[in-house]
């Protein structure tokens, strides 16, 4: 694949998900992303439970520089790197980079072309000094309320706000790179979790404003489509089926042999079927339950209807679309095994992103990066002895 961001150098001071996801997008598109880690390594490497896969997934195609930024010598090394860098990316707590002497105001003096992307919990406002995490803002912005059933708020099943917030940071960086071509000057760019989650709620806020009524959670909503739900099957499985046009309705009735419904005046269009939902939807569930999962999928696919099996994450390892569409990249796991993980979801001029490097070991590229600054082997060895680098 062509590397549209080749030649761009990024100093990534991040952890967890939001910052590393933005760095991953830059790295997959060809930027050299140098992940700055503490001497003992990014704490994300040691997370367990649902954090087990964070580092492995979000850090391919990056380099690792283990550097003690709390030391004066470590900061001076960072300053030297900044002079030649294009982007600094950080997602530490409010004020952390400034306390280290690594804020935008300090670094932009070193390099006026520097683009500095700061990813935080909140943008400017009463909450900006607060710490935040994905789940915190899902609760604050209404996403958990919209996901769960009434009275039972539920976070989404992925770090959706972290990743989307990282994407907004990535967009801001691309805008700043474009503007720098005209002005020769860098830019301070900031994205956040809370405002990202609020943006995701924009369609529901508009619904509330138009209808002038409280918005129900998604499981309790009246869908815009008469058939748009999960149904039980004869073999105790579940399948999602959707009908979003009158042509789909005709295809559904034909595919399942429901000609009585096809010619039923009460059901002749989507809005009428919604009006009849009290009897129609329970009867639809009874009818679909007479078929197996495989039969429903086969009939829906043949008819060109929207449908989906209810998959688990591990099902994606063998999904035909994933395995045959360049949608998986083989990545080395911490124990040395190889696993296929999702590719950058973009077709760029007919090409897909590639894996150029596995997630790095802590400090794997420290020597390489410092040699570029002109440091000798003896100087690098001395820095290791003084615990400035590893």
C-alpha positions as CSV (number, residue, x, y, z in Angstrom):
1,X,0.0,0.0,0.0
2,X,1.1,3.6,-0.6
3,X,1.8,5.3,2.7
4,X,0.1,8.7,2.6
5,X,1.6,9.8,5.9
6,X,5.1,8.5,5.1
7,X,7.8,11.0,6.3
8,X,5.6,12.3,9.2
9,X,7.1,11.6,12.6
10,X,4.9,11.3,15.7
11,X,6.0,11.4,19.4
12,X,3.2,9.5,21.2
13,X,2.9,10.0,24.9
14,X,-0.1,7.9,25.6
15,X,-1.6,5.0,27.5
16,X,-4.8,2.9,27.5
17,X,-7.1,3.4,24.5
18,X,-7.9,6.9,23.3
19,X,-4.4,8.1,22.6
20,X,-3.1,4.8,21.3
21,X,-6.0,4.5,18.9
22,X,-5.2,7.9,17.3
23,X,-1.6,6.8,17.1
24,X,-2.6,3.5,15.5
25,X,-4.5,5.4,12.7
26,X,-1.4,7.5,12.0
27,X,0.9,4.5,12.1
28,X,-1.3,2.4,9.8
29,X,-1.2,5.2,7.2
30,X,2.6,5.3,7.2
31,X,3.6,7.8,9.9
32,X,6.6,6.9,12.1
33,X,5.0,6.7,15.5
34,X,7.4,6.6,18.4
35,X,5.6,5.5,21.6
36,X,7.3,7.2,24.6
37,X,7.1,4.8,27.5
38,X,8.3,4.9,31.1
39,X,11.3,2.8,31.9
40,X,9.2,-0.1,33.2
41,X,7.0,0.1,30.1
42,X,3.5,1.4,29.5
43,X,1.2,0.3,32.3
44,X,-1.3,-0.7,29.6
45,X,0.9,-3.7,28.8
46,X,0.1,-5.2,32.3
47,X,-3.6,-4.8,32.3
48,X,-5.8,-7.9,32.9
49,X,-9.5,-8.6,32.3
50,X,-11.0,-6.6,29.5
51,X,-7.8,-4.6,29.3
52,X,-5.7,-7.6,28.2
53,X,-5.9,-6.8,24.5
54,X,-5.5,-3.1,24.6
55,X,-1.7,-2.8,24.0
56,X,-1.5,-5.6,21.5
57,X,-4.3,-4.2,19.3
58,X,-3.6,-0.5,19.5
59,X,0.2,-0.5,19.1
60,X,1.2,-2.3,15.9
61,X,3.3,-0.4,13.4
62,X,4.9,1.7,16.2
63,X,8.3,2.0,17.8
64,X,9.1,2.1,21.5
65,X,11.4,4.6,23.2
66,X,11.6,4.0,27.0
67,X,12.5,7.4,28.4
68,X,12.4,8.9,31.9
69,X,10.5,12.1,31.3
70,X,10.6,13.0,35.0
71,X,14.4,13.5,34.7
72,X,16.0,16.6,33.3
73,X,18.2,14.6,30.9
74,X,15.1,12.7,29.7
75,X,13.2,15.9,29.0
76,X,16.2,17.3,27.1
77,X,16.2,14.2,24.9
78,X,12.5,14.7,24.3
79,X,13.1,18.4,23.4
80,X,15.7,17.3,20.9
81,X,13.2,14.9,19.3
82,X,10.5,17.6,19.2
83,X,12.7,19.8,17.1
84,X,12.4,17.3,14.2
85,X,9.0,15.9,14.9
86,X,5.7,16.8,13.2
87,X,3.3,15.7,15.8
88,X,3.1,15.2,19.6
89,X,0.2,13.1,20.7
90,X,-0.8,12.8,24.4
91,X,-3.7,11.7,26.5
92,X,-2.5,11.9,30.1
93,X,-4.5,13.5,32.9
94,X,-5.2,17.2,33.0
95,X,-2.0,19.2,33.6
96,X,0.4,16.2,33.5
97,X,2.3,17.3,30.4
98,X,2.5,20.9,31.5
99,X,3.9,19.8,34.9
100,X,6.6,17.9,33.1
101,X,7.4,20.9,31.0
102,X,6.1,19.2,27.9
103,X,2.9,21.3,27.2
104,X,2.2,22.9,23.9
105,X,3.3,26.4,24.9
106,X,6.8,25.1,25.8
107,X,7.2,22.7,22.8
108,X,5.9,25.0,20.1
109,X,8.8,27.4,20.9
110,X,11.2,24.5,20.1
111,X,9.4,23.8,16.8
112,X,6.9,26.3,15.3
113,X,5.7,23.6,12.8
114,X,4.7,21.2,15.6
115,X,1.2,19.9,15.7
116,X,0.2,19.1,19.3
117,X,-2.8,16.8,19.8
118,X,-4.1,16.6,23.3
119,X,-6.9,14.1,24.1
120,X,-8.7,14.7,27.3
121,X,-11.9,13.9,29.2
122,X,-13.5,17.3,28.6
123,X,-12.9,20.4,26.4
124,X,-12.9,23.9,28.0
125,X,-15.7,24.3,30.6
126,X,-16.6,23.6,34.2
127,X,-15.5,19.9,33.9
128,X,-12.1,20.4,32.1
129,X,-10.0,19.6,35.1
130,X,-11.8,16.3,35.8
131,X,-10.4,12.9,35.0
132,X,-12.7,10.9,32.8
133,X,-12.8,7.4,31.2
134,X,-14.9,5.9,28.5
135,X,-17.5,4.4,30.9
136,X,-17.8,7.7,32.9
137,X,-18.8,9.7,29.9
138,X,-21.1,7.0,28.5
139,X,-23.1,7.5,31.8
140,X,-22.8,11.3,31.7
141,X,-23.8,11.8,28.0
142,X,-26.8,9.4,27.9
143,X,-25.2,6.6,25.9
144,X,-25.5,4.1,28.8
145,X,-29.2,5.2,29.2
146,X,-29.9,4.7,25.5
147,X,-28.1,1.3,25.4
148,X,-29.7,-0.4,28.4
149,X,-33.3,-1.3,29.0
150,X,-35.5,1.2,31.0
151,X,-34.1,1.6,34.5
152,X,-31.0,-0.4,33.6
153,X,-28.3,1.8,32.0
154,X,-25.7,-0.3,30.3
155,X,-22.3,0.7,28.8
156,X,-21.7,-0.2,25.1
157,X,-19.8,-3.4,24.6
158,X,-16.6,-1.7,23.3
159,X,-14.5,1.3,24.2
160,X,-16.6,3.2,21.6
161,X,-16.0,6.7,23.0
162,X,-12.3,6.2,23.5
163,X,-11.9,5.0,20.0
164,X,-14.2,7.6,18.4
165,X,-12.6,10.4,20.4
166,X,-9.2,9.1,19.1
167,X,-10.6,9.3,15.6
168,X,-11.7,13.0,16.2
169,X,-8.1,13.7,17.3
170,X,-6.8,12.0,14.2
171,X,-9.1,14.2,12.1
172,X,-7.9,17.3,13.8
173,X,-4.3,16.2,13.1
174,X,-5.0,15.7,9.4
175,X,-6.6,19.2,9.3
176,X,-3.6,20.7,11.0
177,X,-1.2,19.0,8.5
178,X,-3.2,20.4,5.6
179,X,-3.3,23.9,7.1
180,X,0.5,23.7,7.8
181,X,1.1,23.2,4.1
182,X,-0.4,26.7,3.5
183,X,1.0,28.5,6.6
184,X,4.1,26.6,7.6
185,X,2.9,26.8,11.2
186,X,1.7,24.0,13.6
187,X,-1.4,24.0,15.6
188,X,-2.8,22.9,19.0
189,X,-5.6,20.3,18.5
190,X,-7.8,18.9,21.3
191,X,-10.4,16.2,21.3
192,X,-12.3,14.8,24.3
193,X,-14.4,12.0,25.6
194,X,-17.4,13.8,26.9
195,X,-18.0,16.0,23.9
196,X,-17.5,13.0,21.6
197,X,-20.1,11.1,23.5
198,X,-22.4,14.1,23.4
199,X,-21.9,14.2,19.6
200,X,-23.0,10.6,19.4
201,X,-26.2,11.6,21.2
202,X,-26.9,14.4,18.8
203,X,-29.6,12.5,16.8
204,X,-31.4,11.7,20.1
205,X,-31.2,15.3,21.2
206,X,-32.7,16.4,17.9
207,X,-35.5,13.8,18.3
208,X,-36.2,15.2,21.8
209,X,-36.3,18.8,20.6
210,X,-38.6,17.9,17.6
211,X,-40.9,15.7,19.6
212,X,-40.7,17.7,22.8
213,X,-40.7,14.5,24.9
214,X,-38.2,12.3,26.7
215,X,-36.3,9.9,24.5
216,X,-36.8,6.2,25.4
217,X,-33.8,3.9,25.6
218,X,-33.2,1.9,22.3
219,X,-34.7,-1.4,23.6
220,X,-37.9,0.5,24.4
221,X,-38.1,2.6,21.3
222,X,-40.7,2.5,18.6
223,X,-38.5,1.8,15.6
224,X,-38.8,3.8,12.4
225,X,-39.1,0.4,10.7
226,X,-41.9,-2.1,11.4
227,X,-39.5,-5.1,11.3
228,X,-36.1,-4.3,12.8
229,X,-35.3,-6.7,15.7
230,X,-33.9,-9.9,17.0
231,X,-35.9,-13.1,16.7
232,X,-35.7,-16.6,18.2
233,X,-35.3,-19.6,15.9
234,X,-36.5,-23.2,15.9
235,X,-33.1,-24.4,17.0
236,X,-32.8,-22.1,20.0
237,X,-30.6,-19.5,18.2
238,X,-31.3,-15.8,17.5
239,X,-31.2,-13.8,14.2
240,X,-31.6,-10.1,13.5
241,X,-34.0,-9.3,10.6
242,X,-34.8,-5.9,9.2
243,X,-37.3,-4.6,6.6
244,X,-36.7,-1.0,5.7
245,X,-38.7,-0.6,2.4
246,X,-41.9,-1.8,0.8
247,X,-39.8,-3.8,-1.6
248,X,-38.2,-5.6,1.4
249,X,-41.7,-6.4,2.7
250,X,-42.7,-8.0,-0.5
251,X,-39.5,-10.0,-0.6
252,X,-39.9,-11.1,3.0
253,X,-43.5,-12.3,2.5
254,X,-42.5,-14.1,-0.7
255,X,-39.3,-15.7,0.8
256,X,-41.3,-17.2,3.7
257,X,-44.5,-17.9,1.9
258,X,-46.6,-15.4,3.8
259,X,-48.9,-14.3,1.0
260,X,-51.7,-13.8,3.4
261,X,-49.7,-10.9,4.9
262,X,-48.6,-9.6,1.5
263,X,-52.2,-8.9,0.6
264,X,-53.4,-7.9,4.0
265,X,-54.6,-4.2,3.8
266,X,-53.7,-3.7,7.4
267,X,-50.0,-4.3,6.6
268,X,-49.6,-2.8,3.2
269,X,-47.1,-0.1,4.2
270,X,-44.5,0.5,6.9
271,X,-46.5,3.0,9.0
272,X,-49.5,0.7,9.0
273,X,-47.4,-2.2,10.2
274,X,-46.1,0.0,13.0
275,X,-49.6,0.9,13.9
276,X,-50.5,-2.8,14.1
277,X,-47.4,-3.7,16.0
278,X,-49.3,-4.9,19.2
279,X,-50.6,-8.0,17.4
280,X,-48.3,-8.0,14.3
281,X,-44.9,-8.2,16.0
282,X,-45.8,-11.1,18.4
283,X,-47.3,-13.0,15.4
284,X,-44.1,-12.3,13.4
285,X,-42.0,-13.7,16.2
286,X,-44.2,-16.9,16.3
287,X,-43.9,-17.4,12.5
288,X,-40.1,-16.9,12.4
289,X,-39.6,-19.3,15.3
290,X,-40.8,-22.1,13.0
291,X,-37.6,-21.8,11.0
292,X,-34.0,-22.7,12.0
293,X,-31.3,-20.0,12.1
294,X,-29.7,-21.4,8.9
295,X,-33.0,-21.4,7.1
296,X,-33.8,-17.8,8.0
297,X,-30.3,-16.7,7.0
298,X,-30.5,-18.6,3.7
299,X,-34.0,-17.1,2.8
300,X,-33.0,-13.6,3.8
301,X,-29.8,-13.7,1.9
302,X,-31.4,-15.1,-1.2
303,X,-34.1,-12.4,-1.0
304,X,-31.6,-9.6,-0.4
305,X,-33.0,-8.6,3.0
306,X,-31.0,-7.1,5.9
307,X,-30.2,-9.8,8.4
308,X,-27.5,-10.8,10.8
309,X,-26.5,-13.8,13.0
310,X,-25.8,-12.7,16.6
311,X,-22.0,-13.0,16.6
312,X,-19.4,-13.0,19.3
313,X,-16.0,-11.3,19.0
314,X,-14.2,-14.6,18.5
315,X,-16.5,-15.4,15.5
316,X,-14.8,-12.7,13.5
317,X,-11.6,-14.8,13.3
318,X,-13.4,-17.1,10.9
319,X,-16.0,-14.8,9.3
320,X,-15.7,-15.1,5.5
321,X,-15.8,-11.3,5.0
322,X,-13.0,-10.9,7.4
323,X,-10.8,-13.7,6.2
324,X,-11.3,-13.1,2.5
325,X,-11.4,-9.3,2.4
326,X,-8.0,-8.3,3.7
327,X,-9.8,-7.3,6.9
328,X,-7.4,-9.1,9.2
329,X,-3.7,-8.6,9.9
330,X,-1.5,-11.2,11.6
331,X,-0.1,-9.7,14.8
332,X,2.3,-11.2,17.3
333,X,0.8,-11.7,20.8
334,X,2.8,-11.1,24.0
335,X,3.5,-14.9,24.3
336,X,4.8,-15.1,20.7
337,X,1.7,-16.6,19.1
338,X,0.1,-15.0,16.1
339,X,-3.5,-13.9,15.9
340,X,-5.5,-12.1,13.1
341,X,-6.7,-8.7,14.3
342,X,-8.8,-6.1,12.5
343,X,-7.2,-4.0,9.8
344,X,-7.7,-0.2,9.3
345,X,-11.3,-0.1,7.9
346,X,-10.5,1.9,4.8
347,X,-10.0,1.2,1.2
348,X,-7.5,3.8,0.0
349,X,-7.3,4.0,-3.7
350,X,-7.8,0.3,-4.0
351,X,-5.3,-0.6,-1.3
352,X,-5.6,-1.7,2.3
353,X,-3.2,-0.9,5.2
354,X,-0.5,-3.4,6.0
355,X,1.3,-4.5,9.2
356,X,4.8,-3.2,9.0
357,X,5.8,-4.2,12.6
358,X,4.3,-6.0,15.6
359,X,3.6,-4.2,18.8
360,X,7.1,-3.3,20.1
361,X,8.8,-4.6,23.2
362,X,9.5,-1.9,25.9
363,X,12.4,0.2,24.7
364,X,12.9,-1.9,21.6
365,X,13.8,1.1,19.5
366,X,15.5,3.3,22.1
367,X,19.0,2.9,20.7
368,X,17.8,3.5,17.1
369,X,16.0,6.7,18.0
370,X,18.9,8.1,20.1
371,X,21.5,7.3,17.5
372,X,19.5,9.5,15.1
373,X,20.1,12.3,17.5
374,X,23.8,11.7,17.1
375,X,24.4,10.0,20.5
376,X,27.3,7.5,20.6
377,X,27.1,4.0,21.9
378,X,29.0,5.0,25.0
379,X,26.6,8.0,25.6
380,X,23.6,5.7,25.2
381,X,25.2,3.2,27.6
382,X,25.7,5.9,30.2
383,X,22.1,7.0,29.9
384,X,21.1,3.4,30.6
385,X,23.3,3.2,33.7
386,X,21.8,6.5,35.0
387,X,18.3,5.0,34.4
388,X,17.3,7.7,31.9
389,X,16.5,5.1,29.3
390,X,16.0,1.4,28.9
